[in-house]
Amino acid sequence: MNDENAIPTPDKSDVSEEGLSRRSALRAAGIAGAAGIGLSALGSASAHADGAATMPSGAAAASDGMAQGGHGSTMVNVPFEERSTVRVGIIGLGNRGGSMINLFLAIPGVRVVAICDPVKDKIERAAKKVTDAGQPAPGMYAKGDHDFENLCRRSDLDFVYVATPWDWHFEMAKTAMLNGKHVGVECPIAMELGQLWELVKLSERTRRHCMQLENCCYGKNEMRVLRMAHAGLFGELLHGAGAYNHDLRGLMFHPTYYEGPWRRLWHTRLLGDLYPNHGFGPVSNYMDINRGDRVTHISSFGTPALGLAEYREARMPPGHPSWKETYIESDRTISLVQTAKGRVIRLEHDVSTPHPYSRINSLGGTKGVFEDYPSRIYLEPEHTDHTWHDFGDYADWDHWLWKEHSDPPGGHGGMDYIMVYRLMQCMQLGLVPDFDVYDAATWTAPVPLSHLSIRAKGEPQEIPDFTRGEWRHKRSGVDSEKPSA
């Protein structure tokens, strides 16, 4: 989740071809060309719960073949190896990685050993942060787009953090695990169903954890609702909702905010929900998805793609590279997800139209309902007046992490720090992580499947059981107990 609240708005005088680096332009051209293959595969594929026939052509077919065999035993309830110091390598030092490095450096017992980014000034700024924090100078990897492979080969790393454009996530996560490293990736963890299966099987074979670092799961409200849901305050859970509704037009057309137009280009390639994780992750936690229930089907619908083209018409000068782009991504995608227990989850995605920021974050059951943005609650038997009540009255239900860190540093209200702190704690103490590769695959599956459903006029698509039956067993997750150590 990027720090995108203060949105600079470009006008026709400050946008030019020179706003994009040559490397970014070449990379964008390459992924745009490759997208044609991936998009055609998505258009003709059918999704099955066992992962079969998801990507029938080219490299996608190879990914699907990987999904069918060669896996190891489950990674459910597998703890980290205990270590007093966690040695971290960071790939990607832009808006997200350049800020998250501060949090890794703020946690005792964590060393940033290596950093990687092809942009020289970014890696130099990050290296200075490391030495200013009193740590030895990190290894620096800035020799082209594939120097991350050399970082992953180091023998003195325990964990690799990936904060790069989406089209690199799968390749980097895979490389880290093949080199014996645990890996955490910003969302979404991959863009194709076959890639999700490959990450699952690779995590199982290498015995390395591959995690979707979903910071919204550690939001204060989200963790409070989670504990209340698990305590039965909402009764039997029935429905939930999550979203990423965030006007990013100014950022996607800004000449320097992103390193090249990579995020905008995804709107020329897929129809569906490009960024489901921020909404899907927390609601999945409420409902114990992969821990007693599982999601089975998704049905998606999308509006016409008009917002980015209208923004471009109003603000981009003639000759701007965006005029060569044709946007197909629905301005608003709405998906309904069914669970094995019959519950319903609604997901929304809209970054192309005017809208105040909202993740919706709603949960309802037989005893009441919570809704966020703004936060409000109605629960029986306390409430009987059919009027929303103050969610602040339930502060006693805050998670122990928020009670222990009442004023955490970092972005997004402190949830970023809580997430990094907890992950590093699990690694230092040798605990089972709060979420695993099965959660990563599940939370990201709506990316390709919503595209398929919209193409099929809302026809439900099967969501694979990435756990292969392990979801039936109750186990802990983000609603963790405070370690005794």
Secondary structure, DSSP 8 states (H G I E B T S, - for coil): ----SS-----TTS--GGGS-HHHHHHHHHHHHHHHHHHHHHHH----TT-TTS--SHHHHHHHHHHTS---S--TT------SSEEEEEE--STTHHHHHHHHHHSTTEEEEEEE-SSHHHHHHHHHHHHHTT----EEE-SSTTTHHHHHT-SS-SEEEE-S-GGGHHHHHHHHHHTT-EEEE-S-S-SSHHHHHHHHHHHHHHT--EEE--GGGG-HHHHHHHHHHHTTTT-SEEEEEEEEE---HHHHT-SSSSSSSHHHHGGGT--S-S--HHHHHHHHHHTTBTTTB-EEEEEEEE----HHHHHHHHH--TT-GGGG----S-SSEEEEEEETTS-EEEEEEE-SS----B---EEEETTEEEETTTTEEEETTT--SS--B-GGGGGGG--HHHHH-SS--SSGGGHHHHHHHHHHHHHHHT---SS-HHHHHHHHTHHHHHHHHHHTTT--EE---TTTTGGGS----SS------
